[in-house]
Amino acid sequence: MVVDDHPMWRDAVERDLAASGFTVVAVAASGREALARFTATRPQVVVLDLQIPAPGGVEVTAEVIRQDPSARVLILSASGEQGDVLAAVKAGATGYLVKSASREELLSAVRRVAAGDTVFTPGLAGLVLGEFRRISGGGPEDRSDGDGIHRPELTERETEVLRMVAKGMSYKQIAERLVLSHRTVQNHVQNTLRKLQMHNRVELTRYAIEQGLDDDE
């Protein structure tokens, strides 16, 4: 589903997606329309502008995820402001592109979020990581998640993979960077999910962000 209140932009995104083999089940011009059509059509991925008539993109994101935790929300916004990015991620968005992104970047991002990856316009991932580290006041050494629950220790390799997950890298990119097989990377992620008692990669990414794990050391 494509949500944008600018008809030319909305139509262009819809055309690009359809031409690349995606099935666009709905379009919407406002938050109210988006939520009604999401309930009716249950799209796998929602490509969503933040600045839309009420309710806004952040509220729509939160409600979409509440209704269907398996849905993926990719923000496509003119804004790259830190506050907007953080609000979207906190609401449950799994990707954030600014509208200066190319057609190829958009199509790749839709494919990746559909597969469970997190995607950020270059530069935004580091921004999000840094802010979560600042507000959490913790770091990788802090093994508590803030509610008194102790998190198990991760191996060096698991921590390394987790850092890359936090940066929004795909399994393929992580495998190439670490010279590992795709299957080995998947196994490391699954082991980390099990140790942290999490259920999916989105939860894992949020945990990594909250812990301030990044690979800029």
Z-matrix of the N, CA and C atoms (Angstrom, degrees):
N
C 1 1.452
C 2 1.532 1 109.08
N 3 1.339 2 116.23 1 137.98
C 4 1.456 3 122.02 2 -179.86
C 5 1.531 4 108.02 3 -111.87
N 6 1.331 5 116.33 4 126.72
C 7 1.467 6 121.10 5 -178.33
C 8 1.522 7 109.19 6 -123.63
N 9 1.337 8 115.92 7 115.17
C 10 1.465 9 121.57 8 177.72
C 11 1.519 10 107.42 9 -161.79
N 12 1.334 11 117.01 10 140.08
C 13 1.460 12 119.32 11 -177.63
C 14 1.528 13 113.10 12 -88.73
N 15 1.328 14 117.50 13 1.68
C 16 1.460 15 120.85 14 175.83
C 17 1.528 16 108.66 15 -102.14
N 18 1.341 17 118.31 16 109.58
C 19 1.467 18 121.22 17 -173.18
C 20 1.520 19 114.49 18 -55.72
N 21 1.327 20 118.11 19 -42.87
C 22 1.466 21 119.52 20 -177.93
C 23 1.521 22 110.90 21 -63.82
N 24 1.331 23 116.57 22 -43.59
C 25 1.462 24 119.88 23 179.91
C 26 1.527 25 110.51 24 -66.05
N 27 1.354 26 115.86 25 -46.46
C 28 1.466 27 121.10 26 -179.17
C 29 1.533 28 110.44 27 -58.86
N 30 1.335 29 116.43 28 -45.29
C 31 1.464 30 120.22 29 -178.84
C 32 1.522 31 111.56 30 -65.33
N 33 1.342 32 116.36 31 -38.10
C 34 1.469 33 119.91 32 -179.63
C 35 1.527 34 110.92 33 -65.60
N 36 1.330 35 116.54 34 -42.98
C 37 1.469 36 119.79 35 178.51
C 38 1.520 37 110.07 36 -64.35
N 39 1.326 38 116.50 37 -42.94
C 40 1.469 39 120.10 38 178.90
C 41 1.525 40 110.63 39 -60.06
N 42 1.328 41 117.04 40 -44.85
C 43 1.472 42 120.43 41 179.42
C 44 1.518 43 111.68 42 -62.09
N 45 1.330 44 116.45 43 -45.44
C 46 1.467 45 120.05 44 -179.09
C 47 1.524 46 111.01 45 -61.13
N 48 1.319 47 116.68 46 -42.81
C 49 1.468 48 120.28 47 -179.97
C 50 1.528 49 110.74 48 -65.51
N 51 1.328 50 116.41 49 -46.55
C 52 1.460 51 120.37 50 -179.02
C 53 1.524 52 111.56 51 -63.09
N 54 1.342 53 116.13 52 -40.01
C 55 1.463 54 120.45 53 -179.55
C 56 1.518 55 112.09 54 -66.27
N 57 1.341 56 116.47 55 -21.69
C 58 1.465 57 120.57 56 -178.58
C 59 1.524 58 112.48 57 -98.14
N 60 1.326 59 115.95 58 9.22
C 61 1.456 60 119.49 59 173.85
C 62 1.513 61 116.12 60 98.54
N 63 1.328 62 116.99 61 0.31
C 64 1.469 63 119.30 62 176.69
C 65 1.526 64 109.55 63 -80.40
N 66 1.313 65 116.34 64 149.73
C 67 1.458 66 121.59 65 174.10
C 68 1.520 67 108.36 66 -99.01
N 69 1.325 68 116.45 67 112.21
C 70 1.459 69 120.86 68 177.72
C 71 1.530 70 107.52 69 -88.56
N 72 1.323 71 116.27 70 108.40
C 73 1.469 72 120.69 71 -173.48
C 74 1.519 73 112.55 72 -86.43
N 75 1.344 74 117.39 73 -16.32
C 76 1.466 75 120.21 74 -179.30
C 77 1.510 76 110.10 75 -165.37
N 78 1.330 77 115.79 76 155.38
C 79 1.460 78 122.59 77 168.72
C 80 1.520 79 107.19 78 -130.82
N 81 1.330 80 116.31 79 156.57
C 82 1.454 81 120.61 80 -179.19
C 83 1.513 82 109.28 81 -149.86
N 84 1.350 83 115.99 82 153.34
C 85 1.457 84 121.46 83 -177.84
C 86 1.518 85 112.90 84 -112.68
N 87 1.343 86 116.94 85 -3.86
C 88 1.466 87 120.67 86 -178.60
C 89 1.517 88 109.56 87 -147.72
N 90 1.332 89 115.41 88 165.46
C 91 1.454 90 119.26 89 177.62
C 92 1.514 91 111.71 90 -62.63
N 93 1.330 92 117.12 91 -39.34
C 94 1.461 93 120.51 92 179.72
C 95 1.528 94 111.18 93 -62.47
N 96 1.340 95 115.85 94 -46.49
C 97 1.465 96 119.59 95 177.55
C 98 1.524 97 110.83 96 -62.14
N 99 1.336 98 116.32 97 -42.10
C 100 1.464 99 120.82 98 -177.04
C 101 1.523 100 111.04 99 -59.29
N 102 1.332 101 117.13 100 -45.89
C 103 1.468 102 120.03 101 -177.26
C 104 1.524 103 110.94 102 -68.66
N 105 1.323 104 117.69 103 -39.56
C 106 1.466 105 120.35 104 178.36
C 107 1.523 106 110.81 105 -63.76
N 108 1.323 107 116.78 106 -43.22
C 109 1.468 108 120.20 107 -177.31
C 110 1.521 109 111.81 108 -76.64
N 111 1.336 110 116.63 109 -29.67
C 112 1.466 111 118.42 110 174.40
C 113 1.530 112 109.88 111 -63.33
N 114 1.308 113 116.53 112 -46.03
C 115 1.466 114 120.51 113 179.61
C 116 1.524 115 111.02 114 -59.80
N 117 1.332 116 116.43 115 -37.33
C 118 1.464 117 120.54 116 -176.75
C 119 1.522 118 113.24 117 -77.92
N 120 1.343 119 116.92 118 -34.83
C 121 1.470 120 119.73 119 -171.12
C 122 1.524 121 114.71 120 -109.82
N 123 1.329 122 117.67 121 -20.51
C 124 1.475 123 122.88 122 179.65
C 125 1.526 124 113.16 123 49.16
N 126 1.331 125 118.65 124 59.52
C 127 1.468 126 119.59 125 177.66
C 128 1.524 127 111.56 126 -66.68
N 129 1.320 128 115.48 127 153.56
C 130 1.468 129 120.69 128 177.73
C 131 1.522 130 110.96 129 -74.58
N 132 1.344 131 116.13 130 -36.99
C 133 1.464 132 122.04 131 -178.68
C 134 1.528 133 108.87 132 -129.16
N 135 1.321 134 116.06 133 135.45
C 136 1.463 135 121.90 134 173.59
C 137 1.528 136 108.07 135 -112.48
N 138 1.339 137 116.79 136 119.26
C 139 1.465 138 122.11 137 174.26
C 140 1.522 139 105.82 138 -94.61
N 141 1.322 140 116.51 139 113.26
C 142 1.455 141 121.15 140 -163.17
C 143 1.528 142 113.23 141 -129.35
N 144 1.328 143 116.07 142 128.89
C 145 1.463 144 120.96 143 171.34
C 146 1.525 145 108.12 144 -80.87
N 147 1.324 146 117.22 145 146.47
C 148 1.468 147 119.94 146 179.17
C 149 1.521 148 111.92 147 -78.19
N 150 1.343 149 116.21 148 -41.69
C 151 1.466 150 120.93 149 -173.79
C 152 1.520 151 110.02 150 -91.05
N 153 1.335 152 115.33 151 82.70
C 154 1.458 153 121.66 152 178.76
C 155 1.528 154 108.66 153 -128.13
N 156 1.346 155 117.15 154 158.71
C 157 1.464 156 119.25 155 176.35
C 158 1.524 157 111.24 156 -55.82
N 159 1.315 158 115.62 157 147.30
C 160 1.464 159 123.70 158 -169.49
C 161 1.546 160 113.03 159 -52.30
N 162 1.347 161 111.98 160 147.16
C 163 1.458 162 128.50 161 -7.99
C 164 1.530 163 111.15 162 -70.67
N 165 1.322 164 116.14 163 150.21
C 166 1.457 165 121.64 164 -176.33
C 167 1.517 166 112.77 165 -70.83
N 168 1.327 167 114.90 166 176.34
C 169 1.455 168 120.77 167 -174.91
C 170 1.518 169 114.81 168 -60.23
N 171 1.326 170 117.54 169 -37.30
C 172 1.471 171 120.09 170 179.65
C 173 1.520 172 110.07 171 -65.06
N 174 1.334 173 116.93 172 -44.76
C 175 1.462 174 120.67 173 179.52
C 176 1.530 175 111.20 174 -65.23
N 177 1.336 176 116.22 175 -39.19
C 178 1.464 177 120.34 176 178.20
C 179 1.527 178 110.01 177 -63.43
N 180 1.323 179 116.08 178 -43.62
C 181 1.468 180 120.28 179 178.47
C 182 1.520 181 111.15 180 -56.55
N 183 1.322 182 116.62 181 -50.03
C 184 1.463 183 121.09 182 -178.17
C 185 1.522 184 111.59 183 -61.00
N 186 1.330 185 117.08 184 -40.41
C 187 1.463 186 120.33 185 -178.40
C 188 1.530 187 111.31 186 -72.00
N 189 1.334 188 117.08 187 -38.28
C 190 1.468 189 120.86 188 176.76
C 191 1.527 190 110.07 189 -59.36
N 192 1.328 191 116.79 190 -47.40
C 193 1.461 192 120.70 191 -178.92
C 194 1.527 193 110.77 192 -67.73
N 195 1.316 194 117.05 193 -33.79
C 196 1.469 195 119.83 194 177.26
C 197 1.524 196 110.40 195 -64.55
N 198 1.337 197 115.76 196 -42.94
C 199 1.458 198 120.07 197 -179.77
C 200 1.524 199 112.47 198 -70.03
N 201 1.322 200 115.98 199 -38.92
C 202 1.468 201 120.31 200 -175.80
C 203 1.530 202 109.50 201 -145.73
N 204 1.341 203 117.51 202 92.43
C 205 1.471 204 120.65 203 -177.68
C 206 1.525 205 113.78 204 -59.49
N 207 1.334 206 117.81 205 -17.50
C 208 1.468 207 119.46 206 179.62
C 209 1.526 208 112.18 207 -85.43
N 210 1.335 209 117.67 208 -9.28
C 211 1.465 210 120.43 209 179.35
C 212 1.523 211 110.19 210 -69.31
N 213 1.334 212 115.87 211 153.31
C 214 1.456 213 121.76 212 178.88
C 215 1.532 214 109.13 213 -117.18
N 216 1.310 215 116.04 214 131.75
C 217 1.472 216 120.57 215 178.93
C 218 1.523 217 108.62 216 -113.99
N 219 1.338 218 115.57 217 121.16
C 220 1.462 219 122.27 218 175.38
C 221 1.518 220 107.60 219 -109.65
N 222 1.325 221 116.41 220 113.03
C 223 1.457 222 121.10 221 177.68
C 224 1.521 223 109.34 222 -77.70
N 225 1.335 224 115.94 223 131.28
C 226 1.459 225 122.07 224 175.01
C 227 1.526 226 105.80 225 -125.99
N 228 1.329 227 116.20 226 98.54
C 229 1.459 228 120.71 227 -168.41
C 230 1.514 229 111.84 228 -129.02
N 231 1.330 230 115.13 229 154.30
C 232 1.466 231 120.17 230 173.29
C 233 1.515 232 111.14 231 -74.26
N 234 1.324 233 116.31 232 -17.63
C 235 1.461 234 121.17 233 -176.09
C 236 1.525 235 111.86 234 -95.15
N 237 1.340 236 114.40 235 132.06
C 238 1.459 237 120.26 236 170.72
C 239 1.507 238 110.71 237 -112.75
N 240 1.348 239 116.26 238 19.56
C 241 1.459 240 120.90 239 -177.86
C 242 1.520 241 111.11 240 -66.87
N 243 1.322 242 114.91 241 141.35
C 244 1.460 243 121.09 242 -176.37
C 245 1.527 244 112.03 243 -55.11
N 246 1.335 245 117.63 244 -44.72
C 247 1.455 246 120.26 245 -178.28
C 248 1.512 247 112.76 246 -61.40
N 249 1.332 248 116.88 247 -39.91
C 250 1.461 249 120.52 248 179.25
C 251 1.522 250 111.26 249 -66.82
N 252 1.335 251 116.41 250 -43.38
C 253 1.464 252 120.50 251 -179.69
C 254 1.529 253 110.23 252 -62.18
N 255 1.325 254 116.53 253 -47.80
C 256 1.460 255 120.34 254 -177.91
C 257 1.519 256 111.53 255 -63.95
N 258 1.330 257 117.12 256 -41.90
C 259 1.461 258 120.35 257 179.74
C 260 1.524 259 110.75 258 -61.55
N 261 1.326 260 116.59 259 -40.68
C 262 1.466 261 120.44 260 -179.98
C 263 1.525 262 111.60 261 -66.12
N 264 1.335 263 116.53 262 -43.92
C 265 1.467 264 120.80 263 179.64
C 266 1.522 265 110.41 264 -63.78
N 267 1.328 266 116.72 265 -44.18
C 268 1.464 267 120.21 266 179.32
C 269 1.519 268 111.30 267 -62.10
N 270 1.344 269 117.14 268 -33.20
C 271 1.462 270 120.87 269 -179.53
C 272 1.520 271 112.25 270 -74.75
N 273 1.352 272 116.76 271 -16.97
C 274 1.451 273 119.78 272 176.14
C 275 1.510 274 115.79 273 122.27
N 276 1.345 275 118.09 274 5.20
C 277 1.467 276 120.10 275 178.19
C 278 1.522 277 110.40 276 -63.34
N 279 1.321 278 116.40 277 140.35
C 280 1.466 279 120.62 278 179.24
C 281 1.518 280 112.18 279 -104.21
N 282 1.333 281 116.43 280 0.93
C 283 1.448 282 119.58 281 176.45
C 284 1.511 283 110.47 282 -158.39
N 285 1.334 284 116.50 283 155.57
C 286 1.462 285 121.36 284 -179.95
C 287 1.517 286 108.24 285 -149.21
N 288 1.327 287 116.09 286 114.20
C 289 1.460 288 121.87 287 174.81
C 290 1.521 289 108.59 288 -118.45
N 291 1.325 290 116.01 289 145.71
C 292 1.454 291 119.06 290 170.44
C 293 1.531 292 107.84 291 -90.01
N 294 1.333 293 115.53 292 157.58
C 295 1.467 294 119.52 293 -171.18
C 296 1.525 295 113.77 294 -71.02
N 297 1.314 296 116.70 295 -4.93
C 298 1.459 297 119.48 296 173.57
C 299 1.528 298 111.40 297 -79.19
N 300 1.320 299 117.31 298 -4.23
C 301 1.465 300 121.45 299 178.54
C 302 1.526 301 109.73 300 -62.64
N 303 1.324 302 115.66 301 149.51
C 304 1.459 303 120.22 302 179.32
C 305 1.533 304 110.37 303 -78.53
N 306 1.323 305 114.64 304 165.66
C 307 1.465 306 120.34 305 176.23
C 308 1.516 307 110.36 306 -56.53
N 309 1.329 308 116.79 307 -43.02
C 310 1.467 309 120.80 308 -179.03
C 311 1.529 310 111.04 309 -63.96
N 312 1.330 311 116.63 310 -39.77
C 313 1.468 312 120.02 311 178.47
C 314 1.520 313 111.23 312 -64.56
N 315 1.329 314 116.57 313 -39.45
C 316 1.468 315 119.90 314 177.92
C 317 1.523 316 111.11 315 -63.81
N 318 1.323 317 117.01 316 -48.55
C 319 1.463 318 120.70 317 -178.51
C 320 1.520 319 110.79 318 -61.97
N 321 1.333 320 116.53 319 -42.11
C 322 1.463 321 120.39 320 177.34
C 323 1.524 322 110.99 321 -62.34
N 324 1.334 323 116.30 322 -41.63
C 325 1.465 324 120.37 323 -178.94
C 326 1.521 325 111.08 324 -64.17
N 327 1.325 326 117.34 325 -40.72
C 328 1.469 327 120.27 326 178.83
C 329 1.526 328 110.14 327 -63.33
N 330 1.330 329 116.24 328 -43.90
C 331 1.467 330 119.31 329 178.44
C 332 1.528 331 110.83 330 -61.18
N 333 1.319 332 116.13 331 -42.20
C 334 1.462 333 119.92 332 -175.68
C 335 1.521 334 112.41 333 -70.54
N 336 1.325 335 117.70 334 -43.06
C 337 1.467 336 117.59 335 179.21
C 338 1.524 337 110.36 336 -67.95
N 339 1.330 338 117.12 337 -33.00
C 340 1.466 339 120.13 338 176.31
C 341 1.526 340 111.00 339 -61.83
N 342 1.347 341 115.77 340 -32.83
C 343 1.466 342 121.00 341 -179.93
C 344 1.528 343 112.56 342 -84.87
N 345 1.342 344 117.02 343 -2.30
C 346 1.463 345 120.00 344 177.75
C 347 1.505 346 115.37 345 101.39
N 348 1.340 347 117.06 346 2.19
C 349 1.460 348 120.36 347 177.69
C 350 1.527 349 110.73 348 -78.48
N 351 1.316 350 115.85 349 160.53
C 352 1.453 351 120.92 350 169.02
C 353 1.523 352 107.89 351 -102.65
N 354 1.324 353 117.08 352 140.90
C 355 1.459 354 121.62 353 -174.74
C 356 1.523 355 109.38 354 -134.03
N 357 1.331 356 116.27 355 130.47
C 358 1.449 357 121.26 356 175.17
C 359 1.514 358 109.65 357 -130.69
N 360 1.331 359 116.63 358 143.78
C 361 1.456 360 119.79 359 167.35
C 362 1.531 361 107.91 360 -53.81
N 363 1.347 362 118.16 361 137.35
C 364 1.466 363 119.78 362 -179.31
C 365 1.524 364 111.75 363 -48.27
N 366 1.326 365 115.72 364 133.19
C 367 1.455 366 121.02 365 -179.87
C 368 1.517 367 112.86 366 100.29
N 369 1.331 368 116.99 367 -32.15
C 370 1.463 369 119.45 368 -178.02
C 371 1.517 370 112.43 369 -73.84
N 372 1.331 371 117.60 370 -33.24
C 373 1.468 372 119.53 371 -179.83
C 374 1.521 373 110.53 372 -61.09
N 375 1.336 374 116.94 373 -44.88
C 376 1.458 375 120.04 374 178.99
C 377 1.510 376 111.97 375 -64.60
N 378 1.318 377 116.17 376 -35.91
C 379 1.465 378 121.03 377 177.90
C 380 1.523 379 110.16 378 -61.83
N 381 1.327 380 115.82 379 -46.88
C 382 1.466 381 120.32 380 -179.22
C 383 1.519 382 110.82 381 -64.24
N 384 1.318 383 116.02 382 -44.95
C 385 1.465 384 120.35 383 179.81
C 386 1.523 385 111.48 384 -58.87
N 387 1.324 386 115.46 385 -46.54
C 388 1.457 387 119.75 386 -177.96
C 389 1.511 388 112.52 387 -63.14
N 390 1.322 389 116.84 388 -40.20
C 391 1.460 390 120.01 389 -178.59
C 392 1.525 391 111.89 390 -69.46
N 393 1.336 392 116.26 391 -41.94
C 394 1.456 393 118.01 392 178.51
C 395 1.526 394 111.30 393 -65.02
N 396 1.317 395 115.99 394 -35.79
C 397 1.464 396 118.97 395 177.63
C 398 1.528 397 110.01 396 -64.71
N 399 1.350 398 115.84 397 -40.43
C 400 1.459 399 119.86 398 -179.11
C 401 1.530 400 111.64 399 -64.72
N 402 1.337 401 116.40 400 -47.06
C 403 1.469 402 118.09 401 -175.12
C 404 1.523 403 112.46 402 -77.16
N 405 1.351 404 116.42 403 -23.51
C 406 1.463 405 117.54 404 179.19
C 407 1.520 406 110.90 405 -80.62
N 408 1.356 407 116.13 406 -24.44
C 409 1.460 408 120.06 407 179.75
C 410 1.507 409 113.10 408 68.19
N 411 1.321 410 116.02 409 12.80
C 412 1.461 411 119.12 410 -178.20
C 413 1.501 412 110.71 411 -122.20
N 414 1.290 413 115.91 412 -173.86
C 415 1.450 414 121.71 413 178.31
C 416 1.500 415 109.19 414 -154.82
N 417 1.311 416 117.84 415 -168.88
C 418 1.452 417 120.71 416 -179.14
C 419 1.523 418 113.13 417 -59.14
N 420 1.344 419 116.40 418 -23.78
C 421 1.463 420 117.75 419 -177.67
C 422 1.527 421 111.80 420 -75.14
N 423 1.329 422 116.34 421 -20.08
C 424 1.456 423 121.00 422 -177.62
C 425 1.514 424 108.55 423 -80.87
N 426 1.312 425 117.10 424 106.23
C 427 1.456 426 120.68 425 -174.63
C 428 1.523 427 112.85 426 -91.54
N 429 1.310 428 117.90 427 3.84
C 430 1.456 429 121.04 428 175.02
C 431 1.517 430 108.18 429 -97.90
N 432 1.354 431 116.90 430 147.16
C 433 1.452 432 119.13 431 -179.96
C 434 1.512 433 112.41 432 -91.97
N 435 1.334 434 117.75 433 11.18
C 436 1.445 435 120.91 434 175.59
C 437 1.509 436 113.67 435 99.16
N 438 1.328 437 117.83 436 -14.16
C 439 1.451 438 119.01 437 178.69
C 440 1.521 439 111.72 438 -112.45
N 441 1.340 440 114.46 439 19.07
C 442 1.453 441 119.16 440 176.17
C 443 1.517 442 114.00 441 88.55
N 444 1.322 443 117.06 442 -1.96
C 445 1.462 444 120.34 443 -179.62
C 446 1.514 445 108.94 444 -88.00
N 447 1.301 446 117.12 445 126.26
C 448 1.460 447 121.50 446 -179.01
C 449 1.516 448 109.41 447 -80.79
N 450 1.325 449 116.86 448 130.66
C 451 1.458 450 121.57 449 177.90
C 452 1.524 451 110.24 450 -95.61
N 453 1.340 452 117.69 451 136.20
C 454 1.458 453 120.29 452 -179.53
C 455 1.519 454 111.65 453 -62.75
N 456 1.314 455 115.41 454 153.93
C 457 1.461 456 120.84 455 176.94
C 458 1.527 457 109.87 456 -68.34
N 459 1.317 458 115.56 457 142.66
C 460 1.453 459 121.04 458 174.36
C 461 1.522 460 108.69 459 -103.64
N 462 1.335 461 115.55 460 152.21
C 463 1.454 462 119.10 461 175.35
C 464 1.529 463 108.99 462 -71.16
N 465 1.340 464 115.57 463 166.10
C 466 1.465 465 119.33 464 179.18
C 467 1.527 466 110.97 465 -59.04
N 468 1.330 467 116.68 466 -41.23
C 469 1.461 468 120.53 467 -179.10
C 470 1.527 469 110.99 468 -67.32
N 471 1.332 470 117.36 469 -40.71
C 472 1.464 471 120.78 470 177.97
C 473 1.522 472 110.96 471 -63.38
N 474 1.333 473 116.04 472 -40.08
C 475 1.464 474 119.82 473 178.25
C 476 1.515 475 110.56 474 -65.68
N 477 1.337 476 116.46 475 -39.15
C 478 1.463 477 121.39 476 179.29
C 479 1.529 478 110.55 477 -63.01
N 480 1.339 479 116.04 478 -44.50
C 481 1.461 480 120.31 479 178.22
C 482 1.521 481 110.36 480 -64.83
N 483 1.329 482 116.60 481 -40.25
C 484 1.458 483 121.49 482 -179.60
C 485 1.524 484 111.24 483 -61.98
N 486 1.324 485 116.75 484 -39.83
C 487 1.466 486 120.57 485 176.91
C 488 1.529 487 110.46 486 -58.78
N 489 1.317 488 115.86 487 -41.73
C 490 1.458 489 120.05 488 -178.09
C 491 1.522 490 111.29 489 -71.43
N 492 1.325 491 116.08 490 -36.16
C 493 1.462 492 119.92 491 173.76
C 494 1.521 493 109.59 492 -59.63
N 495 1.332 494 115.83 493 -41.93
C 496 1.465 495 121.31 494 -178.76
C 497 1.522 496 111.64 495 -63.59
N 498 1.328 497 116.73 496 -28.06
C 499 1.463 498 120.65 497 179.73
C 500 1.525 499 111.99 498 -83.79
N 501 1.335 500 116.59 499 -1.59
C 502 1.458 501 120.05 500 177.91
C 503 1.514 502 114.33 501 86.47
N 504 1.340 503 117.67 502 14.78
C 505 1.460 504 120.22 503 -179.30
C 506 1.523 505 110.69 504 -74.96
N 507 1.320 506 116.86 505 146.87
C 508 1.457 507 121.91 506 177.38
C 509 1.529 508 109.59 507 -79.72
N 510 1.332 509 115.73 508 164.47
C 511 1.465 510 119.84 509 176.99
C 512 1.522 511 110.43 510 -57.13
N 513 1.333 512 116.55 511 -41.44
C 514 1.461 513 120.46 512 -179.21
C 515 1.524 514 110.79 513 -61.98
N 516 1.335 515 116.83 514 -44.33
C 517 1.466 516 120.69 515 179.04
C 518 1.520 517 111.54 516 -64.02
N 519 1.330 518 116.53 517 -40.87
C 520 1.467 519 120.34 518 178.85
C 521 1.524 520 110.09 519 -64.30
N 522 1.327 521 116.44 520 -43.15
C 523 1.466 522 120.61 521 179.88
C 524 1.520 523 110.92 522 -60.70
N 525 1.340 524 116.61 523 -42.60
C 526 1.465 525 120.12 524 179.64
C 527 1.521 526 111.44 525 -67.13
N 528 1.341 527 116.57 526 -40.90
C 529 1.466 528 120.44 527 -178.54
C 530 1.532 529 111.38 528 -64.50
N 531 1.333 530 116.07 529 -40.67
C 532 1.469 531 120.23 530 -174.94
C 533 1.522 532 113.00 531 -96.78
N 534 1.336 533 115.84 532 1.73
C 535 1.469 534 121.50 533 -178.40
C 536 1.529 535 109.69 534 54.75
N 537 1.317 536 114.61 535 54.48
C 538 1.450 537 122.52 536 177.70
C 539 1.522 538 108.76 537 -125.84
N 540 1.319 539 116.79 538 165.64
C 541 1.453 540 119.49 539 174.07
C 542 1.526 541 109.66 540 -79.14
N 543 1.323 542 115.05 541 156.94
C 544 1.463 543 120.70 542 177.28
C 545 1.528 544 109.76 543 -57.09
N 546 1.339 545 116.90 544 -41.22
C 547 1.460 546 121.94 545 -179.52
C 548 1.530 547 111.73 546 -62.77
N 549 1.331 548 116.51 547 -39.96
C 550 1.470 549 120.10 548 179.75
C 551 1.520 550 110.78 549 -64.20
N 552 1.327 551 116.49 550 -41.53
C 553 1.470 552 119.49 551 177.35
C 554 1.518 553 109.91 552 -62.48
N 555 1.320 554 117.46 553 -44.05
C 556 1.468 555 120.66 554 177.77
C 557 1.525 556 110.68 555 -58.25
N 558 1.333 557 116.00 556 -41.59
C 559 1.468 558 120.01 557 -179.57
C 560 1.525 559 111.11 558 -64.06
N 561 1.344 560 116.97 559 -41.63
C 562 1.465 561 120.01 560 178.28
C 563 1.530 562 110.66 561 -61.90
N 564 1.337 563 116.18 562 -42.63
C 565 1.459 564 119.70 563 179.24
C 566 1.528 565 110.29 564 -64.04
N 567 1.322 566 116.85 565 -44.48
C 568 1.468 567 119.74 566 -179.55
C 569 1.529 568 111.24 567 -64.08
N 570 1.326 569 117.45 568 -39.12
C 571 1.468 570 120.55 569 177.06
C 572 1.527 571 110.76 570 -63.03
N 573 1.341 572 115.93 571 -41.04
C 574 1.461 573 120.16 572 179.62
C 575 1.522 574 110.65 573 -65.72
N 576 1.341 575 116.44 574 -43.84
C 577 1.469 576 120.19 575 177.05
C 578 1.525 577 110.73 576 -57.20
N 579 1.327 578 116.06 577 -43.75
C 580 1.468 579 120.04 578 -178.14
C 581 1.528 580 110.50 579 -65.95
N 582 1.327 581 117.23 580 -43.98
C 583 1.466 582 120.49 581 -179.75
C 584 1.530 583 111.51 582 -63.32
N 585 1.327 584 115.69 583 -38.55
C 586 1.457 585 120.07 584 -177.31
C 587 1.523 586 112.28 585 -88.75
N 588 1.339 587 116.26 586 1.63
C 589 1.463 588 122.27 587 179.12
C 590 1.524 589 111.09 588 55.95
N 591 1.321 590 115.01 589 43.77
C 592 1.457 591 121.95 590 176.28
C 593 1.520 592 108.49 591 -110.92
N 594 1.328 593 115.42 592 166.31
C 595 1.458 594 119.21 593 -170.59
C 596 1.520 595 114.90 594 -113.10
N 597 1.305 596 117.26 595 -20.14
C 598 1.458 597 117.73 596 -178.31
C 599 1.514 598 111.01 597 -154.61
N 600 1.318 599 114.44 598 172.18
C 601 1.457 600 119.93 599 -173.41
C 602 1.527 601 112.19 600 -68.46
N 603 1.320 602 116.91 601 -28.29
C 604 1.461 603 119.31 602 178.03
C 605 1.525 604 110.38 603 -63.68
N 606 1.335 605 116.36 604 -45.71
C 607 1.466 606 120.09 605 176.70
C 608 1.520 607 110.33 606 -61.13
N 609 1.329 608 116.55 607 -40.70
C 610 1.461 609 121.07 608 -179.41
C 611 1.522 610 110.68 609 -62.97
N 612 1.326 611 116.60 610 -42.20
C 613 1.462 612 120.61 611 179.27
C 614 1.517 613 110.47 612 -62.11
N 615 1.339 614 116.36 613 -43.44
C 616 1.463 615 119.12 614 179.95
C 617 1.527 616 110.70 615 -63.38
N 618 1.322 617 116.69 616 -39.87
C 619 1.465 618 119.61 617 178.25
C 620 1.526 619 109.98 618 -62.45
N 621 1.331 620 116.20 619 -44.23
C 622 1.464 621 120.34 620 -179.54
C 623 1.525 622 110.66 621 -61.69
N 624 1.330 623 116.29 622 -42.62
C 625 1.459 624 120.27 623 179.18
C 626 1.522 625 110.42 624 -62.75
N 627 1.344 626 115.76 625 -45.85
C 628 1.460 627 119.80 626 -178.21
C 629 1.529 628 111.66 627 -62.83
N 630 1.329 629 117.02 628 -32.59
C 631 1.453 630 120.63 629 179.52
C 632 1.525 631 112.32 630 -81.73
N 633 1.336 632 116.63 631 -5.82
C 634 1.463 633 120.10 632 178.37
C 635 1.513 634 112.62 633 72.28
N 636 1.327 635 116.99 634 27.62
C 637 1.462 636 119.41 635 -179.06
C 638 1.522 637 109.37 636 -79.38
N 639 1.302 638 116.36 637 119.91
C 640 1.449 639 119.85 638 172.51
C 641 1.521 640 108.13 639 -144.49
N 642 1.326 641 114.98 640 168.80
C 643 1.478 642 118.48 641 -174.28
C 644 1.525 643 111.11 642 -107.15
N 645 1.325 644 116.53 643 31.53
C 646 1.462 645 119.59 644 179.59
C 647 1.526 646 111.45 645 -95.78
N 648 1.308 647 116.56 646 30.87
C 649 1.479 648 119.60 647 -176.07
C 650 1.523 649 110.31 648 -80.29
